[in-house]
Amino acid sequence: MSLPDNREAHSALTAPPLQRYDLLGPEEELTDFIEKVAIPLHWLAEDGIILWANAAELELMGYTREEYVGRDVREFHVDASVIEDVLQRLINHESLNAFEARLRRKDGSIRDVSISSSVLRVAGRFIHTRSVTMDITEKKRASELQERLAAIVESSDDAILSKDLNGIIQSWNRGAERIFGYKADEIVGKHISTLAAPDTVDEFPNILDRIRRGERVDHYRTRRKTKDGRILTVSLTVSPIRNSSGAIIGASKVARDITEHEQQERAIREANAALTRANSDLQQFVYSASHDLQEPLRMVAAFSGMLKKKFAGKLGPEAEQYIDLTVEGALRMEQLLRDLRSFAQVTLGGEEPVEDVDAGAMLDKAMDNLVAVIRESGACVTRSVLPRLRIHEFQLEQLFQNLIGNSIRYRSEAQPRIHVAAEILDKEWVFSVADNGIGIEPQFKEQIFGMFKRLHSTAEYPGTGMGLAICQRIVDRVGGRIWVESEPGKGSTFFFTIPRQPN
Ligand code: ADP
């Protein structure tokens, strides 16, 4: 065996020179090399039995020499057909270069390898293969990942492109073709400002400067021009691209076409404004109408009363009953108009409150308004300590008045007992008005808050079905919630929340 021998020249510089094979013979030196070289090597017999393997091969496979040498190489291959084919081709005098296969290690993990192999023959006899195995698992994984990423970029609906630090476009995906109309080969190599809308040309140097400083540009809304001259609204995210040593070499850019989205946003804004205007007009109308209708209604009630008085005994019982019904109807309608007016008033709102109000004082006012029914029913209203909070005075008063009024109206046989309380829960005040009245069936717990929703006839319990709808509207306006917990026959507790930080 002859090896290239440069060592004599080298050792001439370092005295005293050792003679080349003084310590190690050439065969030992070669054996050491193939044993220790970091590339896995093995020999196979014609039948596939492993005759020899070096340390790197044993390490790759995770076996000791005793466990590995002497076994059939097929045992270690994941794909039987691949190794059969390899062996067959070697037997048929072929040499294999970079043949890809998958090997199973002792710990069960799979490695992707590339095998190159040829056969040593002596006098035409198959002595053994000379097989070199390269572990390409990581490389393969990396290239698969790269392929996957490239596929994602390609299939994205967004435009994804890259440019160098001079703003020259380097890559261009299908999304970019679709959005801007240029094919990759038309635009790669051109300056990014090709896409500028007339009033955005100045942005480009600025964006490139930020990229050079390593900054990102996130969700930047701007305009760009397509190949056919259309102006698009796009949302841009531009990020620096670094090379393996961390130096910034360019930028990647994701552009999303939000032209349609922006048009939709504008349409929604306009529709919302129109709706708010219409709603406000409607509330204004309800408010005025309910106010203006009160007067003629009062006249109907007053003149019916006068009719009855003036012609008492002359009209006959039937006519008198009709007059009574007319008066009753007028009074009910008056109540209805009053409630409608309150409802419209809540919605119209007006100025936001600037000061905290004392909930206890509002409860007092509500009870003053209800003094007659409280006295007549013998109701006992108690309270816990109530807070000061930011809400329109009349709204809180109205909440208490409607809820306590209902607790009295929907009382049971027992003396009405009503308790008003408030506690802090997280960012809200939670108020409760608990009674011992008739209670509410679970299936009606939500619908009672609707307008004109009543569970009883007017003959059983007078009312308009507006009270809870007004309460709902009030808490909606301040960003709170209202609900009821109740058991029929045992009473109800109405809860409403008011944010501690006004919204
Ligand atoms: P109204 O009381 O004028 O009918 P509301 O909107 O105030 O209108 O109430 C709707 C319905 O909810 C009432 O008709 C009644 O059936 C039920 N309700 C409200 N409050 C109570 C309560 N405290 N106990 C039992 N039922 C109640």
Boltz pocket constraint, residues with backbone or C-beta under 6 A from the ligand:
constraints:
  - pocket:
      binder: B
      contacts: [[A, 402], [A, 403], [A, 406], [A, 407], [A, 408], [A, 410], [A, 435], [A, 437], [A, 438], [A, 439], [A, 440], [A, 448], [A, 449], [A, 450], [A, 453], [A, 454], [A, 455], [A, 456], [A, 462], [A, 463], [A, 464], [A, 465], [A, 466], [A, 467], [A, 468], [A, 469], [A, 492]]
      max_distance: 6.0
